[in-house]
Amino acid sequence: MPIRVILFIFVMLCFMACSEQGSWPNRSFSSETWRNTPEEQRYELVNDLLRKQLLDGKSKAQVTELLGSPDSEAQDPRMLTYVVKTGGSSFNGSFNQVFILDIRFRESWDHVSFAGIRGD
């Protein structure tokens, strides 16, 4: 497959992930609501969580107190991951997409260095 086609597909997938996130409903975040919401429906809360910067400056212990245990082990030991939405599709509906909240920490785990959504 030519590199241009691969690059085009990659760019389109990134665009779809970003545009889908922009259309998600915005429910007010609370720790209790997050913990009681099924993981595939957390997308309704995640924009408020990020917009209010509620993770900024938090340690790993503070993040897990706020959000609960991560949904899976990340490959990077300085990262926590939480599923926020499952479903979504390409232009022809050929695959399901999973959206994940990635939270990265400094090496010392003393505070969050990045929090954002990615589509897998």
Phi and psi in degrees as GROMACS dihedral restraints (atoms count N, CA, C in turn):
[ dihedral_restraints ]
;  ai    aj    ak    al  type     phi  dphi    fc
    3     4     5     6     1   -61.8    20    10
    4     5     6     7     1   148.6    20    10
    6     7     8     9     1   -60.0    20    10
    7     8     9    10     1   -33.0    20    10
    9    10    11    12     1   -63.3    20    10
   10    11    12    13     1   -40.1    20    10
   12    13    14    15     1   -66.3    20    10
   13    14    15    16     1   -44.5    20    10
   15    16    17    18     1   -61.8    20    10
   16    17    18    19     1   -45.1    20    10
   18    19    20    21     1   -62.4    20    10
   19    20    21    22     1   -42.7    20    10
   21    22    23    24     1   -60.8    20    10
   22    23    24    25     1   -45.7    20    10
   24    25    26    27     1   -61.7    20    10
   25    26    27    28     1   -44.0    20    10
   27    28    29    30     1   -60.9    20    10
   28    29    30    31     1   -46.9    20    10
   30    31    32    33     1   -62.2    20    10
   31    32    33    34     1   -41.8    20    10
   33    34    35    36     1   -65.0    20    10
   34    35    36    37     1   -40.5    20    10
   36    37    38    39     1   -63.9    20    10
   37    38    39    40     1   -41.8    20    10
   39    40    41    42     1   -63.1    20    10
   40    41    42    43     1   -43.7    20    10
   42    43    44    45     1   -61.3    20    10
   43    44    45    46     1   -43.4    20    10
   45    46    47    48     1   -63.5    20    10
   46    47    48    49     1   -40.9    20    10
   48    49    50    51     1   -62.3    20    10
   49    50    51    52     1   -44.3    20    10
   51    52    53    54     1   -68.2    20    10
   52    53    54    55     1   -42.1    20    10
   54    55    56    57     1   -71.1    20    10
   55    56    57    58     1   -33.8    20    10
   57    58    59    60     1   -66.5    20    10
   58    59    60    61     1   -42.8    20    10
   60    61    62    63     1   -60.1    20    10
   61    62    63    64     1   -36.3    20    10
   63    64    65    66     1   -66.0    20    10
   64    65    66    67     1   -20.3    20    10
   66    67    68    69     1   -98.0    20    10
   67    68    69    70     1     2.5    20    10
   69    70    71    72     1   -69.5    20    10
   70    71    72    73     1   145.6    20    10
   72    73    74    75     1   -65.3    20    10
   73    74    75    76     1   155.1    20    10
   75    76    77    78     1  -114.8    20    10
   76    77    78    79     1    99.6    20    10
   78    79    80    81     1   -96.3    20    10
   79    80    81    82     1   150.5    20    10
   81    82    83    84     1   -68.6    20    10
   82    83    84    85     1   131.0    20    10
   84    85    86    87     1   -79.1    20    10
   85    86    87    88     1   137.5    20    10
   87    88    89    90     1  -145.5    20    10
   88    89    90    91     1   151.6    20    10
   90    91    92    93     1   -58.7    20    10
   91    92    93    94     1   -43.5    20    10
   93    94    95    96     1   -62.7    20    10
   94    95    96    97     1   -44.9    20    10
   96    97    98    99     1   -63.0    20    10
   97    98    99   100     1   -44.2    20    10
   99   100   101   102     1   -55.9    20    10
  100   101   102   103     1   -49.0    20    10
  102   103   104   105     1   -66.1    20    10
  103   104   105   106     1   -28.7    20    10
  105   106   107   108     1   -95.4    20    10
  106   107   108   109     1     1.0    20    10
  108   109   110   111     1   -98.6    20    10
  109   110   111   112     1   131.3    20    10
  111   112   113   114     1   -56.2    20    10
  112   113   114   115     1   144.1    20    10
  114   115   116   117     1   -55.4    20    10
  115   116   117   118     1   -34.1    20    10
  117   118   119   120     1   -75.7    20    10
  118   119   120   121     1    -3.6    20    10
  120   121   122   123     1  -114.1    20    10
  121   122   123   124     1     3.5    20    10
  123   124   125   126     1   -66.6    20    10
  124   125   126   127     1   -15.2    20    10
  126   127   128   129     1   -58.0    20    10
  127   128   129   130     1   -25.1    20    10
  129   130   131   132     1   -69.5    20    10
  130   131   132   133     1   -19.9    20    10
  132   133   134   135     1  -105.4    20    10
  133   134   135   136     1   -24.4    20    10
  135   136   137   138     1   -67.4    20    10
  136   137   138   139     1   -34.8    20    10
  138   139   140   141     1   -62.9    20    10
  139   140   141   142     1   -39.9    20    10
  141   142   143   144     1   -66.8    20    10
  142   143   144   145     1   -41.5    20    10
  144   145   146   147     1   -56.8    20    10
  145   146   147   148     1   -47.0    20    10
  147   148   149   150     1   -74.2    20    10
  148   149   150   151     1   -41.1    20    10
  150   151   152   153     1   -62.0    20    10
  151   152   153   154     1   -39.2    20    10
  153   154   155   156     1   -81.7    20    10
  154   155   156   157     1    -3.5    20    10
  156   157   158   159     1    55.2    20    10
  157   158   159   160     1    43.4    20    10
  159   160   161   162     1   -72.3    20    10
  160   161   162   163     1   -12.6    20    10
  162   163   164   165     1   -95.8    20    10
  163   164   165   166     1   -15.2    20    10
  165   166   167   168     1   -57.6    20    10
  166   167   168   169     1   129.2    20    10
  168   169   170   171     1    77.7    20    10
  169   170   171   172     1     0.1    20    10
  171   172   173   174     1   -81.4    20    10
  172   173   174   175     1   148.0    20    10
  174   175   176   177     1   -84.1    20    10
  175   176   177   178     1   171.2    20    10
  177   178   179   180     1   -57.7    20    10
  178   179   180   181     1   -45.2    20    10
  180   181   182   183     1   -61.0    20    10
  181   182   183   184     1   -40.6    20    10
  183   184   185   186     1   -67.9    20    10
  184   185   186   187     1   -37.8    20    10
  186   187   188   189     1   -66.4    20    10
  187   188   189   190     1   -45.2    20    10
  189   190   191   192     1   -69.2    20    10
  190   191   192   193     1   -27.4    20    10
  192   193   194   195     1   -67.8    20    10
  193   194   195   196     1   -38.7    20    10
  195   196   197   198     1   -74.3    20    10
  196   197   198   199     1   -44.4    20    10
  198   199   200   201     1  -107.8    20    10
  199   200   201   202     1   -11.9    20    10
  201   202   203   204     1    88.3    20    10
  202   203   204   205     1  -177.1    20    10
  204   205   206   207     1   -65.4    20    10
  205   206   207   208     1   145.7    20    10
  207   208   209   210     1   -63.8    20    10
  208   209   210   211     1   157.7    20    10
  210   211   212   213     1   -77.7    20    10
  211   212   213   214     1   -24.5    20    10
  213   214   215   216     1  -154.9    20    10
  214   215   216   217     1   162.9    20    10
  216   217   218   219     1   -80.2    20    10
  217   218   219   220     1   126.7    20    10
  219   220   221   222     1   -83.0    20    10
  220   221   222   223     1   153.3    20    10
  222   223   224   225     1   -66.0    20    10
  223   224   225   226     1   -34.1    20    10
  225   226   227   228     1   -87.4    20    10
  226   227   228   229     1   120.9    20    10
  228   229   230   231     1   -65.2    20    10
  229   230   231   232     1   -11.7    20    10
  231   232   233   234     1   -97.1    20    10
  232   233   234   235     1    19.5    20    10
  234   235   236   237     1  -129.2    20    10
  235   236   237   238     1   141.4    20    10
  237   238   239   240     1  -112.6    20    10
  238   239   240   241     1   143.8    20    10
  240   241   242   243     1  -129.7    20    10
  241   242   243   244     1   139.1    20    10
  243   244   245   246     1  -131.7    20    10
  244   245   246   247     1   129.4    20    10
  246   247   248   249     1   -72.0    20    10
  247   248   249   250     1   132.7    20    10
  249   250   251   252     1  -117.9    20    10
  250   251   252   253     1   -16.7    20    10
  252   253   254   255     1  -164.8    20    10
  253   254   255   256     1   138.5    20    10
  255   256   257   258     1  -120.5    20    10
  256   257   258   259     1   149.1    20    10
  258   259   260   261     1   106.1    20    10
  259   260   261   262     1  -178.9    20    10
  261   262   263   264     1   101.6    20    10
  262   263   264   265     1   159.1    20    10
  264   265   266   267     1  -153.1    20    10
  265   266   267   268     1   168.3    20    10
  267   268   269   270     1   -78.6    20    10
  268   269   270   271     1  -175.2    20    10
  270   271   272   273     1   -58.2    20    10
  271   272   273   274     1   -34.2    20    10
  273   274   275   276     1  -101.4    20    10
  274   275   276   277     1     8.5    20    10
  276   277   278   279     1    70.8    20    10
  277   278   279   280     1    27.3    20    10
  279   280   281   282     1   -86.9    20    10
  280   281   282   283     1    -7.4    20    10
  282   283   284   285     1  -150.9    20    10
  283   284   285   286     1   158.4    20    10
  285   286   287   288     1   -95.6    20    10
  286   287   288   289     1   144.7    20    10
  288   289   290   291     1  -115.8    20    10
  289   290   291   292     1   147.4    20    10
  291   292   293   294     1  -116.9    20    10
  292   293   294   295     1   131.4    20    10
  294   295   296   297     1  -106.4    20    10
  295   296   297   298     1   133.6    20    10
  297   298   299   300     1  -126.8    20    10
  298   299   300   301     1   137.4    20    10
  300   301   302   303     1   -88.2    20    10
  301   302   303   304     1   114.5    20    10
  303   304   305   306     1   -97.4    20    10
  304   305   306   307     1   130.8    20    10
  306   307   308   309     1  -125.2    20    10
  307   308   309   310     1   116.1    20    10
  309   310   311   312     1  -106.5    20    10
  310   311   312   313     1   146.4    20    10
  312   313   314   315     1  -119.3    20    10
  313   314   315   316     1   159.0    20    10
  315   316   317   318     1   -64.1    20    10
  316   317   318   319     1   163.1    20    10
  318   319   320   321     1   -55.4    20    10
  319   320   321   322     1   -32.3    20    10
  321   322   323   324     1   -84.1    20    10
  322   323   324   325     1     0.3    20    10
  324   325   326   327     1    62.9    20    10
  325   326   327   328     1    15.7    20    10
  327   328   329   330     1   -77.9    20    10
  328   329   330   331     1   -24.4    20    10
  330   331   332   333     1  -165.4    20    10
  331   332   333   334     1   159.0    20    10
  333   334   335   336     1   -65.8    20    10
  334   335   336   337     1   131.7    20    10
  336   337   338   339     1  -104.3    20    10
  337   338   339   340     1   -18.3    20    10
  339   340   341   342     1  -161.2    20    10
  340   341   342   343     1   142.5    20    10
  342   343   344   345     1  -142.2    20    10
  343   344   345   346     1   128.0    20    10
  345   346   347   348     1  -166.6    20    10
  346   347   348   349     1   171.0    20    10
  348   349   350   351     1  -100.7    20    10
  349   350   351   352     1   140.4    20    10
  351   352   353   354     1  -135.2    20    10
  352   353   354   355     1   149.2    20    10
  354   355   356   357     1  -101.7    20    10
  355   356   357   358     1   134.2    20    10
